[in-house]
Amino acid sequence: MSANPPTGAAPSGQRRSDRASATPPTQTAVKRQALELFRGLPRRYDLLSAALSFGQDPRWRRALVAAVAPAPGMRLLDVATGTGMVAAELLSRCGGCSVVGLDQSAEMLAGARARFAGDDRVQLVEGQAERLPFADDSFDALTFTYLLRYVDDPPATLRELARVVKPGGRVASLEFGVPPLAPARAAWRLYTAVGLPAIGRLASREWAQVGRFLGPSIRSYYARHPVERIAGYWREAGLADVSMRRMSLGGGIVMAATKAAGTGDARSA
């Protein structure tokens, strides 16, 4: 694992988005909540994240990685990498790739560093998705997981993510969803209201907090940003051929797209 400064960081004179080059922002309530929520989670994160998704998270991650189709020689960016589970899946599928994992939580990155100790294919960077410390068109593909619920401005964040991907590169995301069919949605509501908090309490105080938080967070996010509108955010960011795959009756959503050529100004829209 590399501990050097991020390769592809914008050198002097290299064009970057205004958001990326500005002074780092004051933490908003959303940012503070996200940082506090994940501070105590790295221990047993892999096992419990699977439990909180009713065992579906590993399957969803595989679908996420398949959506970007990593190939040997590619340089990949995994945003909100956490303890590195998606980065590990990317390398499992493509041993000839290199992966940069970025996360705003130092505690989560510590778990990723332990996972990738001695692996020079992986570089880990502490930073924010809204202000990526990379030059334009730096990566062949990009993944992000459970991210947009924790940012203040999802459309602007998507523009910033698209900025660092080369034209023709793939972008894919994984997020929890709310099942669209009534029977599955009723079961989902019961599980998020009762099952998730119960599972969290069995693990720790921090995970109990996550169990209580997830259901209301997911419902609130889609009330403010319906799936169709989110797909529009992707297109506005210069991402074409947007696809959406509902998994596990809609409990997980994998979205994917290709960065269109000639969309370098989308970030300033």
PEQUI-V29810 format. One record per backbone hydrogen bond with DSSP energy under -0.5 kcal/mol. CO is the residue of the C=O (numbers start at 0). NH is the residue of the N-H. Records with the same first field share a line. If there is no record, write none. Layout:
CO = NH, NH
This chain:
1 = 123
5 = 8
7 = 134
10 = 13
14 = 135
16 = 20
17 = 21
27 = 31
28 = 32
29 = 33
30 = 34
31 = 35
32 = 36
33 = 37
34 = 38
35 = 39
37 = 40
41 = 44
43 = 47
44 = 48
45 = 49
46 = 50
47 = 51
48 = 52
49 = 54
50 = 53
52 = 55
55 = 59
56 = 60
57 = 61
58 = 62
59 = 63
60 = 64
61 = 65
62 = 66
63 = 67
64 = 67, 68, 69
70 = 73
73 = 75, 97
74 = 139, 140
75 = 99
76 = 78, 142
77 = 80, 101
78 = 144
80 = 83, 84
83 = 87
84 = 88
85 = 89
86 = 90
87 = 91
88 = 92
89 = 93
93 = 96
95 = 72
97 = 75
98 = 100, 122
99 = 77, 101
100 = 124
101 = 79, 80
102 = 126
103 = 105
104 = 108
105 = 109
106 = 110
107 = 111
108 = 112
109 = 113
110 = 114
111 = 115
113 = 116
115 = 118
117 = 119
118 = 121
120 = 98
121 = 1
122 = 100
124 = 102, 126
127 = 130
128 = 131
131 = 133
134 = 137
138 = 165
139 = 169
140 = 76
141 = 171
142 = 78
143 = 173
146 = 149
147 = 150
152 = 156
153 = 157
154 = 158
155 = 159
156 = 160
157 = 161
158 = 162
159 = 163
160 = 163
161 = 164
162 = 136
163 = 137, 138
165 = 168
168 = 258
169 = 141
170 = 256
171 = 143
172 = 254
173 = 145
174 = 252
176 = 178
180 = 184
181 = 185
182 = 186
183 = 187
184 = 188
185 = 189
186 = 190
187 = 191
188 = 192
189 = 193, 194
190 = 195
193 = 197
194 = 198
195 = 199
196 = 200
197 = 201
198 = 202
199 = 202, 203, 207
203 = 207
204 = 208
205 = 209
206 = 210
207 = 211
208 = 212
209 = 213
210 = 214
211 = 215
212 = 216
213 = 217
214 = 218
215 = 219
216 = 220
217 = 221
218 = 222
219 = 223
220 = 224
225 = 228, 229
226 = 230
227 = 231
228 = 232
229 = 233
230 = 234
231 = 235
232 = 236
233 = 236, 238
234 = 237
237 = 239, 259
239 = 257
242 = 255
243 = 245
244 = 253
246 = 249, 250, 251
247 = 250
250 = 176
251 = 246
252 = 174, 254
253 = 244
254 = 172
255 = 242
256 = 170
257 = 239
258 = 167
259 = 262
262 = 265
264 = 267
265 = 268
